[in-house]
Amino acid sequence: MPTITIPTTVESTPTTFTPAFQFVAQSDAFDDIWSCSAMISGKSIEQVREIAITKLRHPERGPYYYGETQIAALLAQLGFVATVYKPVSKISEVPDLALILIDFHEEMQMGRHILFHRARGSHSPGTTIEYALDPSLGCKPTDRIRTNFKNIAGHWIIGIHSMNAKASATK
């Protein structure tokens, strides 16, 4: 499998930026992982679903839930390596590409995922842009791109890097 390059730069101006990944909305309440996987792989959510069904024996019809083992297996099929869930207390602890678990329900031990990306801004070499794409069906279009991570403490993340590439040593 060829190494997939994760973007290290996003198109930007001093006041705005364009995410490096094409946004893919969820098609139901449970396929947040498929949406995020589609965004980073450049595939459609239907293609990701088909890979999950044919390669990973995912059921054609629910119910289903993706834990870290299933997430890692799916991302491996797409050319990526995933870490286990790790707690974070500040945004600097999050790798440049990661899934962030949000809206966690303690009793049910489940939440939903958004795709985090950190990259250099094209308008200025010293500018770093941190953003997350939220694929939720309930998310208003204006809220699909998040840039405020002040309340990141206590969240869990799964770091992602390209297969056959070294992970960031500082994360």
N, C-alpha and C positions, 0 to 999 in steps of 0.2 A: 504494500500500500504506500503510495507516495506521501511524503510529508506535507501536511497542510500548513500554510503560513497564516498565523494569526496577525491581523493588522496591528501595526504599532503606531499608526498615525491616523487622525481623523481630519477631514476637511473642515476648516474653521476660519472664522473671522474673530475680531476682538469681542463681538457680542453674541455670536451664535456658532453652532457646529452641526454637522451632519453625521449621524452615527455610522460607524464603519460596517455595520450589519444591517441587512434588509429586515425590516420588521415583519414578523409572522404572528398573527393573532391566534389564540386558541380557537379550536372548533367546538369544544365542549368544556365542561367545568373541570375535567381531569387531565387534559393533555398539555399542561404547562411545560413539562419536560420535553415533549415532542416539539412544542413551539420554540423553546430555547435551543434545542438541538438543530432544528431547521434553520434558525437564524445563523448559528455559527458554521454550519456545514454548507449553506447555500442551497439546500434542498427544500422542497415543499413539505408541508406538514403531512401530506398524503404519502410522499416518498418515505419519510421517517416512519410513519405508521406501518407501511408495508415492510420495511426493514425489520421493525420490531416483531411483526407477525411471522415473517418467513425465517428470520435468522435467530430470533430469541424466543420463539414459541409464545409470544404474547397472545392472549385470547382475542379473537376477532370482535367479540362483544364483551362489555364489562361484566362485573366490576373489576377495577384494577387500581393499584397504587404502586408508584415507583419509589423504592428506597434506594440507598446508595449503591447497592449491588447491581440493581437493574439499571440505574443511571450510568454506572461505569461500563456495563456491558453494551448499552446502546451507544454511548459515546465512542467506545472502542470500535464498533462497527462503522462509525463515521470518521475514524482516523484521529481520535483524541484520547487522551488519558485523563481520568478524573481521580481526584483525591477522595478520601473519606470525608464525612462531615467534620468540620472544625468550627469551634466557637470563635467569634471575633469580638474585640472590645473597641476597635477603632478601624477606620477605613484603610489606613496604611497596612493593616494586617491582611487585607484581601488581595489575592493575586490579581494580575492584570486582566485575567479572564476567569470568571467564576459564576456559579449559580448561588444566589442568595435566597435562603429559605425565609419567607415572610408570612405574616398572618398565621403564625403557628398556634395550633389548638392543643393545649397541654393534655387534656383528657383523651383526645383521639390520637395524639402523637403524630399529627400531620399538619402540613401547611401547603403553601404554594411557592413556586420558584420564579425568580426574575433573573435576567441575564445582565451581569455587571461587566463593564469593559473600561479599562484605563489605557489611554494612549496620548501621544504628543499631539498638540494642535498644530495644524499646518501653517497657521498665520504667524507663529512665533516659536522658535526652537525651545525655549524654556517653559512653555505652557503645557501643563498636563490637564487633560480633560477626563473626568470620571463621570460615568453615567450608567444607568441601568434601563433596560427595556422591559416593560411590564406587559406580557401578552394576555392578561386576563380579559375575558369577555365583558366583565363589569367595569373595566377601566375606561374612563372617558379618553378620547383621542388626545386631549391636551395633557393628560396625565401619564401617557405611555412612556415618556422619557423622563426618568427621575435623575436629579442631580444633587439632591439634598440627602446626605448620609449622616447627619448629626445624631440620629437615633439608632446607629448601627450596633451599638453595644448590646450583647446578648443574643444576636442573631447567629445563625449557623451558615457556613458556606461550603461549597465544593469547588476546589480549584480545578482549572482545566488548562491543559497544554497540548500541543500537537504531539501525536505519536512520533517516536524517533527524534524528538527534540528534548533538550534539557529543560526541566522546570526551573523557574526563578529560584535562586538559592536563598533569597531574602524573604520569601513568602512562606 
